[in-house]
Amino acid sequence: MLKPVLHFLALCAFCFAVTAAADVLQVREDAPERYVVKKGDTLWDISAIYLSQPWRWPQLWRMNPQIENPHLIFPGDVLRLIYDADGRPMLVRDDRVRRLSPHTRVTDTRPDAITTVPLAMIRPFLSHDQLLSAAELEGKPYILGASSNVKNATEGHILYARGELEPGKGYAIYRKGRPYVDPDTGDNLGYAMTLVATSRAFRAGSNERSEPASLHILDVKREIRQGDIVLPAIDGESLPAYFHMARPEQAIDGLIIETTSKLREFSKWDIVIINRGTNDQLKPGHMLDIVRPSPTVVDSRNGQPVYLEDSSRYQRLASNFGHEQIKMPRERVGHLMVFKVTERASFAIVTDTYRPVRVGDHIVSP
Protein backbone atom coordinates (compact mmCIF):
# COMPACT_ATOMS: atom_id res chain seq x y z
CA MET A 1 0.00 0.00 0.00
CA LEU A 2 2.93 2.30 0.80
CA LYS A 3 4.53 2.02 -2.64
CA PRO A 4 1.54 3.44 -4.60
CA VAL A 5 1.37 6.36 -2.16
CA LEU A 6 5.09 7.04 -2.54
CA HIS A 7 4.76 6.82 -6.34
CA PHE A 8 1.85 9.28 -6.22
CA LEU A 9 3.77 11.73 -4.01
CA ALA A 10 6.81 11.48 -6.28
CA LEU A 11 4.62 12.16 -9.33
CA CYS A 12 3.08 15.22 -7.62
CA ALA A 13 6.53 16.54 -6.73
CA PHE A 14 7.70 16.02 -10.31
CA CYS A 15 4.67 17.82 -11.76
CA PHE A 16 5.18 20.73 -9.33
CA ALA A 17 8.84 20.98 -10.29
CA VAL A 18 7.99 20.96 -14.01
CA THR A 19 5.30 23.63 -13.53
CA ALA A 20 7.63 25.80 -11.48
CA ALA A 21 10.42 25.43 -14.02
CA ALA A 22 8.05 26.33 -16.85
CA ASP A 23 7.04 29.50 -15.00
CA VAL A 24 10.64 30.70 -14.48
CA LEU A 25 11.50 33.65 -16.69
CA GLN A 26 14.12 32.41 -19.13
CA VAL A 27 16.69 34.99 -20.27
CA ARG A 28 18.22 34.52 -23.70
CA GLU A 29 21.77 33.19 -23.71
CA ASP A 30 22.92 36.07 -25.91
CA ALA A 31 21.25 38.77 -23.76
CA PRO A 32 23.62 41.70 -23.10
CA GLU A 33 24.46 42.84 -19.57
CA ARG A 34 23.72 46.45 -20.56
CA TYR A 35 21.57 48.07 -23.22
CA VAL A 36 21.33 51.72 -24.27
CA VAL A 37 17.77 52.69 -25.22
CA LYS A 38 17.59 54.08 -28.76
CA LYS A 39 15.04 56.33 -30.43
CA GLY A 40 12.35 54.17 -32.02
CA ASP A 41 12.73 51.32 -29.50
CA THR A 42 9.62 49.79 -27.96
CA LEU A 43 9.25 47.74 -24.79
CA TRP A 44 8.62 44.77 -27.04
CA ASP A 45 11.92 45.35 -28.90
CA ILE A 46 13.92 45.69 -25.69
CA SER A 47 12.28 42.67 -24.04
CA ALA A 48 12.90 40.57 -27.17
CA ILE A 49 16.63 41.17 -26.66
CA TYR A 50 16.37 39.53 -23.22
CA LEU A 51 13.44 37.11 -23.45
CA SER A 52 12.38 34.37 -25.85
CA GLN A 53 8.79 35.30 -24.90
CA PRO A 54 8.83 39.13 -25.09
CA TRP A 55 5.15 39.37 -24.13
CA ARG A 56 6.26 38.44 -20.59
CA TRP A 57 8.17 41.73 -20.30
CA PRO A 58 6.19 42.96 -17.22
CA GLN A 59 7.86 40.17 -15.22
CA LEU A 60 11.26 41.48 -16.29
CA TRP A 61 10.50 45.04 -15.10
CA ARG A 62 7.92 44.65 -12.31
CA MET A 63 10.36 44.26 -9.40
CA ASN A 64 12.39 47.32 -10.34
CA PRO A 65 11.89 50.20 -7.87
CA GLN A 66 13.59 52.60 -10.29
CA ILE A 67 11.22 51.85 -13.17
CA GLU A 68 7.74 51.90 -11.64
CA ASN A 69 6.30 52.80 -15.03
CA PRO A 70 8.32 50.88 -17.61
CA HIS A 71 6.67 52.79 -20.45
CA LEU A 72 8.44 55.90 -19.12
CA ILE A 73 11.86 54.88 -20.39
CA PHE A 74 13.60 57.31 -22.72
CA PRO A 75 16.27 57.20 -25.45
CA GLY A 76 19.69 57.42 -23.85
CA ASP A 77 18.73 55.51 -20.69
CA VAL A 78 21.15 52.67 -19.90
CA LEU A 79 19.49 49.46 -18.71
CA ARG A 80 21.33 46.74 -16.80
CA LEU A 81 20.36 43.08 -16.34
CA ILE A 82 20.66 41.89 -12.74
CA TYR A 83 19.29 39.00 -10.64
CA ASP A 84 17.57 39.14 -7.27
CA ALA A 85 18.33 36.97 -4.24
CA ASP A 86 16.14 34.18 -5.67
CA GLY A 87 17.89 34.24 -9.03
CA ARG A 88 15.06 35.99 -10.86
CA PRO A 89 16.14 38.38 -13.63
CA MET A 90 15.16 42.04 -13.80
CA LEU A 91 16.15 45.16 -15.71
CA VAL A 92 17.24 48.30 -13.85
CA ARG A 93 18.42 51.66 -15.01
CA ASP A 94 22.17 51.97 -14.54
CA ASP A 95 22.45 55.22 -12.58
CA ARG A 96 26.22 54.88 -12.52
CA VAL A 97 26.10 55.79 -16.20
CA ARG A 98 23.25 58.25 -16.16
CA ARG A 99 21.66 59.52 -12.97
CA LEU A 100 18.08 60.76 -13.16
CA SER A 101 15.61 61.59 -10.40
CA PRO A 102 13.14 58.70 -9.81
CA HIS A 103 10.45 61.24 -8.91
CA THR A 104 10.92 63.11 -12.16
CA ARG A 105 10.97 59.85 -14.09
CA VAL A 106 7.58 58.76 -12.79
CA THR A 107 5.86 62.05 -13.60
CA ASP A 108 7.69 62.82 -16.85
CA THR A 109 5.30 62.95 -19.81
CA ARG A 110 7.70 63.84 -22.62
CA PRO A 111 6.43 62.57 -25.98
CA ASP A 112 9.59 60.51 -26.66
CA ALA A 113 8.85 57.96 -23.90
CA ILE A 114 9.30 54.36 -25.04
CA THR A 115 5.94 52.67 -25.69
CA THR A 116 4.86 49.02 -25.65
CA VAL A 117 4.45 48.81 -29.46
CA PRO A 118 4.82 51.50 -32.18
CA LEU A 119 1.80 53.75 -31.65
CA ALA A 120 2.17 55.24 -35.12
CA MET A 121 1.17 51.85 -36.54
CA ILE A 122 -2.06 51.50 -34.58
CA ARG A 123 -3.06 55.14 -34.03
CA PRO A 124 -5.49 55.32 -37.02
CA PHE A 125 -7.29 52.19 -35.86
CA LEU A 126 -7.56 53.35 -32.25
CA SER A 127 -8.74 56.86 -33.02
CA HIS A 128 -10.37 56.69 -36.46
CA ASP A 129 -11.08 53.49 -38.40
CA GLN A 130 -13.88 51.29 -37.13
CA LEU A 131 -15.42 47.86 -37.65
CA LEU A 132 -19.22 47.99 -37.29
CA SER A 133 -21.88 45.33 -37.70
CA ALA A 134 -24.94 45.69 -39.91
CA ALA A 135 -27.07 46.07 -36.76
CA GLU A 136 -24.85 48.91 -35.51
CA LEU A 137 -25.16 50.70 -38.89
CA GLU A 138 -28.94 50.33 -39.17
CA GLY A 139 -30.74 53.69 -38.98
CA LYS A 140 -27.55 55.77 -38.78
CA PRO A 141 -27.59 59.23 -40.42
CA TYR A 142 -26.02 59.45 -43.88
CA ILE A 143 -24.96 62.16 -46.31
CA LEU A 144 -27.66 63.26 -48.77
CA GLY A 145 -25.62 65.84 -50.65
CA ALA A 146 -23.85 69.18 -50.42
CA SER A 147 -24.55 72.87 -51.00
CA SER A 148 -23.23 72.46 -54.57
CA ASN A 149 -24.06 69.77 -57.13
CA VAL A 150 -20.84 67.79 -56.68
CA LYS A 151 -20.36 64.07 -56.28
CA ASN A 152 -17.30 64.48 -54.03
CA ALA A 153 -17.66 67.28 -51.47
CA THR A 154 -14.59 68.94 -49.94
CA GLU A 155 -13.86 71.81 -47.55
CA GLY A 156 -15.98 74.90 -48.19
CA HIS A 157 -19.16 72.94 -48.81
CA ILE A 158 -22.09 72.56 -46.44
CA LEU A 159 -23.22 68.96 -46.01
CA TYR A 160 -26.78 67.74 -45.62
CA ALA A 161 -27.60 64.49 -43.88
CA ARG A 162 -30.72 62.41 -43.37
CA GLY A 163 -31.17 62.03 -39.65
CA GLU A 164 -31.41 64.12 -36.51
CA LEU A 165 -28.14 65.60 -35.23
CA GLU A 166 -27.22 67.77 -32.26
CA PRO A 167 -26.22 71.34 -33.24
CA GLY A 168 -22.73 72.24 -32.07
CA LYS A 169 -21.68 68.60 -31.73
CA GLY A 170 -18.80 67.09 -33.72
CA TYR A 171 -19.51 64.27 -36.17
CA ALA A 172 -17.21 61.95 -38.08
CA ILE A 173 -18.08 60.89 -41.62
CA TYR A 174 -17.25 57.31 -42.57
CA ARG A 175 -17.32 55.29 -45.77
CA LYS A 176 -18.61 51.75 -45.46
CA GLY A 177 -16.23 49.26 -46.98
CA ARG A 178 -16.57 45.61 -47.79
CA PRO A 179 -17.70 43.16 -45.10
CA TYR A 180 -15.32 40.93 -43.16
CA VAL A 181 -16.59 37.37 -43.47
CA ASP A 182 -15.81 34.56 -41.04
CA PRO A 183 -14.26 31.75 -43.15
CA ASP A 184 -15.47 29.15 -40.63
CA THR A 185 -19.14 30.13 -40.56
CA GLY A 186 -19.67 32.46 -43.51
CA ASP A 187 -21.12 35.05 -41.12
CA ASN A 188 -20.69 38.78 -41.70
CA LEU A 189 -18.48 39.96 -38.81
CA GLY A 190 -18.84 43.65 -39.65
CA TYR A 191 -17.95 46.29 -42.19
CA ALA A 192 -14.70 48.20 -42.47
CA MET A 193 -15.44 51.86 -41.76
CA THR A 194 -12.89 54.37 -43.06
CA LEU A 195 -12.85 57.94 -41.79
CA VAL A 196 -13.24 60.42 -44.65
CA ALA A 197 -13.92 63.72 -42.83
CA THR A 198 -14.84 65.45 -39.61
CA SER A 199 -17.65 67.99 -39.28
CA ARG A 200 -19.83 69.95 -36.88
CA ALA A 201 -23.62 70.09 -37.02
CA PHE A 202 -25.37 73.48 -37.03
CA ARG A 203 -28.95 72.44 -37.95
CA ALA A 204 -30.61 69.53 -36.17
CA GLY A 205 -32.82 68.21 -38.97
CA SER A 206 -36.11 66.36 -38.56
CA ASN A 207 -37.03 62.92 -39.82
CA GLU A 208 -40.71 63.61 -39.21
CA ARG A 209 -40.69 66.74 -41.41
CA SER A 210 -38.15 65.31 -43.90
CA GLU A 211 -35.77 68.16 -43.10
CA PRO A 212 -32.07 67.36 -43.53
CA ALA A 213 -29.52 68.09 -40.84
CA SER A 214 -26.72 70.50 -41.83
CA LEU A 215 -23.00 70.24 -41.10
CA HIS A 216 -19.90 72.37 -41.61
CA ILE A 217 -16.85 70.42 -42.82
CA LEU A 218 -13.90 70.73 -40.41
CA ASP A 219 -11.30 68.45 -41.97
CA VAL A 220 -11.24 66.25 -45.07
CA LYS A 221 -9.13 63.12 -45.42
CA ARG A 222 -10.91 61.81 -48.54
CA GLU A 223 -13.65 63.18 -50.80
CA ILE A 224 -17.07 63.01 -49.15
CA ARG A 225 -19.70 61.10 -51.11
CA GLN A 226 -23.46 60.73 -50.98
CA GLY A 227 -24.35 57.81 -48.75
CA ASP A 228 -21.35 58.18 -46.41
CA ILE A 229 -22.29 57.41 -42.80
CA VAL A 230 -22.42 60.11 -40.11
CA LEU A 231 -21.39 59.03 -36.59
CA PRO A 232 -20.66 61.00 -33.41
CA ALA A 233 -17.00 61.98 -33.26
CA ILE A 234 -15.07 60.34 -30.44
CA ASP A 235 -13.30 63.15 -28.61
CA GLY A 236 -10.06 62.24 -26.89
CA GLU A 237 -10.31 58.52 -27.59
CA SER A 238 -7.85 56.60 -25.47
CA LEU A 239 -4.46 56.09 -27.08
CA PRO A 240 -2.58 54.05 -24.48
CA ALA A 241 1.20 53.99 -24.63
CA TYR A 242 1.12 51.01 -22.30
CA PHE A 243 -0.66 47.72 -23.01
CA HIS A 244 -0.69 45.07 -20.30
CA MET A 245 0.31 42.06 -22.36
CA ALA A 246 -1.05 38.74 -21.14
CA ARG A 247 -2.30 35.42 -22.41
CA PRO A 248 -6.11 35.02 -22.51
CA GLU A 249 -7.45 32.98 -19.61
CA GLN A 250 -9.50 30.83 -21.99
CA ALA A 251 -8.45 28.85 -25.05
CA ILE A 252 -8.66 30.75 -28.34
CA ASP A 253 -8.57 29.22 -31.81
CA GLY A 254 -9.37 31.50 -34.73
CA LEU A 255 -8.09 32.85 -38.03
CA ILE A 256 -6.45 35.92 -39.53
CA ILE A 257 -9.13 36.99 -41.99
CA GLU A 258 -7.65 40.19 -43.42
CA THR A 259 -4.66 42.51 -43.36
CA THR A 260 -4.89 46.28 -43.77
CA SER A 261 -1.88 46.21 -46.12
CA LYS A 262 -3.84 44.00 -48.58
CA LEU A 263 -0.64 42.03 -49.25
CA ARG A 264 -0.54 38.25 -49.62
CA GLU A 265 2.24 37.95 -47.03
CA PHE A 266 3.12 40.36 -44.25
CA SER A 267 5.40 40.65 -41.25
CA LYS A 268 6.27 42.46 -38.02
CA TRP A 269 4.16 45.52 -37.11
CA ASP A 270 1.57 44.86 -39.82
CA ILE A 271 -2.10 45.21 -38.77
CA VAL A 272 -4.47 42.26 -39.16
CA ILE A 273 -8.12 41.47 -38.45
CA ILE A 274 -8.98 38.23 -36.63
CA ASN A 275 -12.35 36.49 -36.31
CA ARG A 276 -12.49 36.56 -32.52
CA GLY A 277 -13.66 39.36 -30.20
CA THR A 278 -15.35 40.20 -26.92
CA ASN A 279 -17.74 37.28 -27.38
CA ASP A 280 -14.61 35.12 -26.99
CA GLN A 281 -13.46 37.20 -23.98
CA LEU A 282 -10.61 38.82 -25.90
CA LYS A 283 -9.25 42.10 -24.53
CA PRO A 284 -6.69 44.71 -25.69
CA GLY A 285 -3.21 43.48 -24.77
CA HIS A 286 -3.98 39.79 -25.20
CA MET A 287 -1.11 37.91 -26.85
CA LEU A 288 -1.81 35.09 -29.32
CA ASP A 289 0.39 32.69 -31.27
CA ILE A 290 0.18 32.64 -35.06
CA VAL A 291 0.34 29.02 -36.26
CA ARG A 292 0.15 27.37 -39.66
CA PRO A 293 -0.62 23.73 -40.52
CA SER A 294 2.29 21.97 -42.18
CA PRO A 295 1.54 20.49 -45.65
CA THR A 296 -0.58 17.32 -45.68
CA VAL A 297 1.22 14.19 -46.87
CA VAL A 298 -0.19 11.24 -48.81
CA ASP A 299 1.50 8.02 -47.64
CA SER A 300 1.05 4.74 -49.47
CA ARG A 301 3.13 2.90 -46.83
CA ASN A 302 5.65 1.96 -49.51
CA GLY A 303 8.33 4.34 -48.33
CA GLN A 304 7.47 7.01 -50.94
CA PRO A 305 5.21 9.61 -49.31
CA VAL A 306 4.32 12.73 -51.29
CA TYR A 307 2.78 16.06 -50.36
CA LEU A 308 -0.94 16.24 -51.07
CA GLU A 309 -0.47 19.19 -53.42
CA ASP A 310 2.10 17.16 -55.39
CA SER A 311 0.11 13.92 -55.40
CA SER A 312 -1.64 12.50 -58.44
CA ARG A 313 -5.39 12.31 -58.83
CA TYR A 314 -5.12 8.55 -58.37
CA GLN A 315 -3.25 8.95 -55.07
CA ARG A 316 -5.89 11.35 -53.77
CA LEU A 317 -8.78 9.12 -54.86
CA ALA A 318 -7.08 6.02 -53.47
CA SER A 319 -6.89 7.37 -49.92
CA ASN A 320 -9.35 4.67 -48.86
CA PHE A 321 -7.32 1.93 -50.54
CA GLY A 322 -3.96 2.07 -48.78
CA HIS A 323 -3.06 5.69 -49.54
CA GLU A 324 -3.40 7.58 -46.27
CA GLN A 325 -3.65 11.38 -46.00
CA ILE A 326 -1.71 12.46 -42.92
CA LYS A 327 -2.35 15.92 -41.49
CA MET A 328 0.85 17.37 -40.08
CA PRO A 329 1.09 19.45 -36.87
CA ARG A 330 0.58 23.20 -36.79
CA GLU A 331 3.80 25.14 -36.23
CA ARG A 332 4.20 28.63 -34.79
CA VAL A 333 5.16 31.33 -37.31
CA GLY A 334 4.79 34.43 -35.11
CA HIS A 335 2.89 36.32 -32.43
CA LEU A 336 0.35 39.13 -32.40
CA MET A 337 -1.15 41.49 -29.85
CA VAL A 338 -4.84 42.41 -29.85
CA PHE A 339 -5.33 46.17 -29.48
CA LYS A 340 -8.93 46.94 -30.49
CA VAL A 341 -11.85 44.59 -29.93
CA THR A 342 -15.42 44.38 -31.24
CA GLU A 343 -18.00 41.70 -30.47
CA ARG A 344 -16.95 39.22 -33.13
CA ALA A 345 -13.68 40.50 -34.58
CA SER A 346 -10.57 42.37 -33.47
CA PHE A 347 -7.69 44.43 -34.76
CA ALA A 348 -4.23 43.08 -33.85
CA ILE A 349 -0.62 44.00 -34.55
CA VAL A 350 1.96 41.36 -35.53
CA THR A 351 4.75 41.64 -32.96
CA ASP A 352 7.22 39.16 -34.45
CA THR A 353 7.47 36.48 -37.12
CA TYR A 354 9.62 33.44 -37.86
CA ARG A 355 8.20 33.16 -41.36
CA PRO A 356 6.00 35.53 -43.41
CA VAL A 357 2.44 35.60 -42.05
CA ARG A 358 -0.57 35.07 -44.33
CA VAL A 359 -4.32 35.57 -44.34
CA GLY A 360 -5.76 32.21 -43.27
CA ASP A 361 -3.09 31.53 -40.63
CA HIS A 362 -4.53 30.38 -37.30
CA ILE A 363 -4.35 32.37 -34.07
CA VAL A 364 -4.31 30.37 -30.85
CA SER A 365 -3.79 30.72 -27.13
CA PRO A 366 -2.12 27.54 -25.90
N, C-alpha and C positions, 0 to 999 in steps of 0.2 A: 504493500500500500504506500510505503514511504517513497519508493522510486518514482511512481507517476507524479507525486506531489513535487518532488525535487526537479523532475523534468519540466513540470509546468512552471515552477518558479524560475528555472534557468531560462525557459523560453520567454517569460515576461521580462526578465532582466535584459535579455538580448534585444527584444523589441524596443524596450525603453532606450537602450544604448543607441540603437539604429536611429530612432526618432530624434534623440538629442543630437546625434552627429549630423543628421540631415538638416537640423535647424541652426547649426553653427554657421556663422557668416564666413564664407570662404573667400579669402583674398587671392587675387591672381598672383601666380608665381613671378610674373614680370612687373608687378606693381612697383612704382618708384617710391622711395622714402619721402621725397618732397615733390610738390607740383606747384608751379606758378600759374595762377588763373589768368587766362587770356581773354581778350575781347571776343565775343561770339560764343564762348563756352556756355554750356548748360549744365545743370546738376546731373542730367543723364550722361552727358559726355564725360564729366569728371568721374562719376561713379563707375562708368564702364572701364575706366583705366584701372580701377581697383577691384571691381567685382565682376564675376561671370554672370551674375543676375543683377544688372544695374537698377532694376525696379525696386530692389531692397535697400536703396540708398538711405532711407530714413534711419535704418539700423546702424549705418556707418557714421551718421552725424549726431544721433539723438542724445548720446551721453556727453556731448561736448559742451561744457559751460561757456566757452567763448563764442560758440556759434548757435545761439538759441534759435535763431531764424536762419536756417541754411540757405534760404533763397536770398538773403542779404549778404552775399559774398560778391566781391567786386574784382575786376581786372587788376592785376598787380598783387593781390593777396597771395601769400605763400602758405600752402597747406602741407601738413606733416602727418604721416601715418604713424600712429603709436598703438600700444596695446595696454589694456587695463590689467589689474591684478589677477583677473580670471582668464587672461589671454584673449579677450575679445578686442577686435580691431576698432579703431575710431580715427577720424580725421580731426586735426586741430589746426588752428592758424598759428604759424610759427612767428611769435612776437619777437623772437631774437633777430629776425630778419626785418620785420616791419611791424612796429608797435602802433596799435590803434586802440582808442578807448572803447571798451565793450559797451558802455552806455550809448555812445554815439552810433556804434554799429547796429544796435537793436532798433534805434529810432530813425536811422538814415533811410531816406526814400529816394535817393538819386536814381535816375532812370536807367543807369547802366548796371544795376544789380543783376546778378546771374539768376536766370529763371530755370524752372524745371525742364521745359522744352522750349524751342524757339517760338515765341509768341507771334512773331510776324507771320508764321505759317498758318496759325489757327485763328488769328484775329478776325478775318472776314466771316468765319463760320460762327464765332462766338457772338459777334456784334451785329452781323448783317444777314447772311444767308440762312435760310430756314428749310425745314422739311415738314410739310403739313399734310395731314390726311384729307381725304375728300370731305369727311364730316366737318373738319375744322374750317374748310374753305366755303362750305355751304352758307349762302346768305351774306357773304362778306361784300362790302362796297367795292365797286369797280369803276374804272375810268370810262366815261361816256364820250368825251371829246375835249377839245380845247377852245380857247377864245378865237382861234383862227382855224380855217379848214386845212389842217395838216395831219398827216398820218403819224408823224413822229414829233411830239411836242418837246420843246427844250425850254431853257430859262427864258423868262420874259412873257411866257404864255400863262393864262389862267386855266386851270383844269376844272372840269366838271365831273362829278362822280354820282352814280346812283347809290343812294344810301343816306343815312342820317349821321352826320359827323358833329363833333363838338368844336365850335368856333374858338380859335386861339390855341387849339391843341395840335401837336405835331403828328404827322402821319407819314409812314413809309410806303412807297409804291413798289410792288413786287411783280415780277413776271413769272407765271406758272410754267415750269418746265415739264419734262417728261416724267412719268411715274417711275418709282423704284419698285420693282417686282421681286417678291420672294421666290427664288428658284425652287425651293422645296415645296411650297404650297400654291404658287401662282397668284398669291394675294397681292393687292396693291398696298405697299407699305407707306406710301405718301408721295407727294410731289416735291421736286426740287423748286425752291422759291428763291429767285435771284433779285437782289435789291437793284432797282433802276433809278430811284430818285427819292428825295425827301421833300416834304411839303408842310404847309400849315393851313388849316381850314379857317375860312373867314365867313362862310355862310353855312348854316346847319343842313339845309335841305330837308325835304319831307317826302317820304314814300307815299303817304296818303294822298298828297296833292300833286304827286309826280313832279316835284321840284328838285332839281339836282343840287347837291352840295357843291361848294366852290372852294378851291385851294390855290394858294400861291406856291409856286415852285421855289424851294430853297437851294437845292443842290441836285445836279443831274449826273449820274454815272453812265447811263445809257439812254437812248431815246425812249420817251414815254409813248406807249401805244394804247389805243382803245382796247378795253378789256383787261388791262393790267389791274391787279388787285390792290386795294387800299387797306392797310393795317395800321393800328396804332404804333407810333415809333416807340422803341424801347430806349428810354433815356438812362444813360449811365449803366448799361448792362455790364454785369460783372465780367472782368477780364483778369482772372487770377494768374499771378506769376507763379504761384505755388499750387501744385496738384499733389494730394496725398495718394501716392501710388500704392496699390494693394491688389492682391488677387481677390476675385469675387468669392463670396462664401459658398455659393452654390455652383454646381457644374454648368458650364456653358459649352455649347457646340453649335456653331453657326457658320455663316459664309461671308466672305467679302463679296458684295454684290455690285460695287461700282467704285471708281476712283475719280476724283475731281480733275485729274490731269488728262483723263480720257486715253491714256496710253495702255498698250497691251501688258507691259511689264513696268513695274515701278519699284522704288526703293526707299531708303531712309528719309524721313520727314515728309513723305507724300501723305495726302489726306485720302481716306477711304470711307466708304459707307458699309456698315455691316447690318445683317438682318436680325439683330437682337437689340432690345431696348429696356425701358423701365418695366415692361411686363415680365422680363426675365431677370429683374432686380439688378440690372446694370446701373452703374453710377460713374460720373466723371472721375478719372483717376484709376479706374480698373484696368489692370494689365492682363492681356490675353496673348497666348501663343498663336502664331500663324503656322499651320501645318499643311502638308500636301501629301496625298496618297502617292506612293511609289507606283511605277507602271505595273499593270497586271500581266502575269506570265501564263502562257499556255504550256502545260507540261504533259507530255505523252508517256512519261515514265520510261523513256528509252534513252535518257541521258542527253536529250537535245531539246531543252526548253526554249521557247521563243516568246518575245513580248507579244501581247495581244495585238497591238497595232501593227506588228510585223508578220502576224500569222496569216495563213491562207484561209480562204473561205471554208475549205474542208476542215481545217483544224478547229475553226470556231464552231462549225456545225457538229463536229464530232465530240464536243465536250462531254456528251453523255455516253460516249463509247470509248473510254480510256484516255481521252484528252481532257485534262482537268485545268480549269481556270483558277489560278491562285491569286487572290488579292493580297498585295504586299502591305506592310505597315505604313502608317502615316509618319512622316518625318518633319521635324520643326525647320522652318525656313526663315523665321523672324519673330518679332514681337510687335505689338501695337498697344497704344494707350487710348482708351475712350475719353473724349473730352466734352462731347455734347450729346445728350440722350433725349430721344422721343419715345413714345409708347412702344413702337415696334421696330425701330431702327435707330442707329447711332452714327455719329461722326467719330472717327478715330484717326490718330496719327501714327504712322509706322516709325518705331523708335530704333530698330536695327534689323538687318537682314543678313542671312548667310547665303542666300540665293535670291535672284530677282523675284518679287512678289507678283501675283497675278489675281485678276478677278476670278472668283471661283475657288480660291484657296480657303481652307477651313480656319475658323478661329475657335480656340478651345481654352478652357481653364481646367488644368489637370486636377 
